[in-house]
Amino acid sequence: MKERSEYLSQQKNFTLLLFIYLGSYAYSSADGFPFPMGARSWGIGNATVARPDFTSGFTNMAGLGGLSEVVAFSAYDSHYGFEGIGTFSFRAVGPVSSDLGIGMTFQRFGDKLYNESAIGIGAGHRIGRFRLGLKANYLQNAVNAPSLTFSRSAIAFELGGIVEVTSKFFFGAQVFNLTQASYSGEYGRRVPTVLRAGFLYKPQKNIFLSSEIEKNTDQQVAVKVGLEYQIWEKIFVRTGVGARPLTQHFGAGLKTKKFFFDYAVHASQQLGWSHHLSLGYIFWKRGAD
């Protein structure tokens, strides 16, 4: 019985390590923590740092400067077909004035065995052609296994900016974990610092080209490129590609006056396909009353 108990304990430890590895790989494939969220973002390869709209709650709070809509949004990401490493997220954003927007976000990755979560609140302010954003994040991850149980937390700040160079060209940059915070507790370690910079180019009203370079202190430099094409007033198609690691992205979206729905898939050469779903509701839009 003792040998069997030790064997079962080893099996549980192996399962735990596998979950942590898959979670870490998923995060490295997805730009580091916190996860990029929303099928729209995944459809264009997560090249979103210079996009100034209500999708900016997870990507660059500076984009909320000049926000004209009150929006609630939820998303679910299923990674590589493995149970226990999905991600649920929620975001709500809205304007305070014509130049100031605020937002709150929530996301949770994993299951009872291993999970990571983040709650954030931030704001973006527009000053002429410049937008600046600041966000505070409460991060927590936990392991709950028979042979290992712990929970650790941290508070990480992020700062971002977007410059409207012309009406068709935007440049954006962001730093996550500005103060180089560390997790608390016995298993504490430094939260990765992530630097992102990129542009958004709109050669036509219905075409959006974006590109981004990212450096996570724990990973290699990542390059991402995305394209969104509005084929009709309410229908969008998207594609993107990421390098280091190499990923391919595809997506589509439907947007009405009140609702929007997005779906995307992305593929990793090592682990296969992931699926992403988003659903949002626009409660109010300036000028629509």
Buried (B, 14 or more C-beta within 10 A) or exposed (E): EEEEEEEEEEEBBEBBEBBBEBBEBBBBBBBBBBBBBBBBBBBBBBBBBBBBBBBBBBBBBBBBBBBBBBBBBBBBBBBBEBEBBBBBBBBBBBBEEEBBBBBBBBBBBBEEBBBBBBBBBBBBBBEEEEBBBBBEBBBBBBBBBEEEEEBBBBEBBBBBBBBBEEEEBBBBBBBBBBEEBBBEEEEEEEBBBBBBBBBBBBEEEEEBBBBBBBBBEBBEEBBBBBBBBBEEEEEBBBBBBBBBBEBBBBBBBEBEEEEBBBBBBBBBEEBEEBBBBBBBEBEEBEEEE
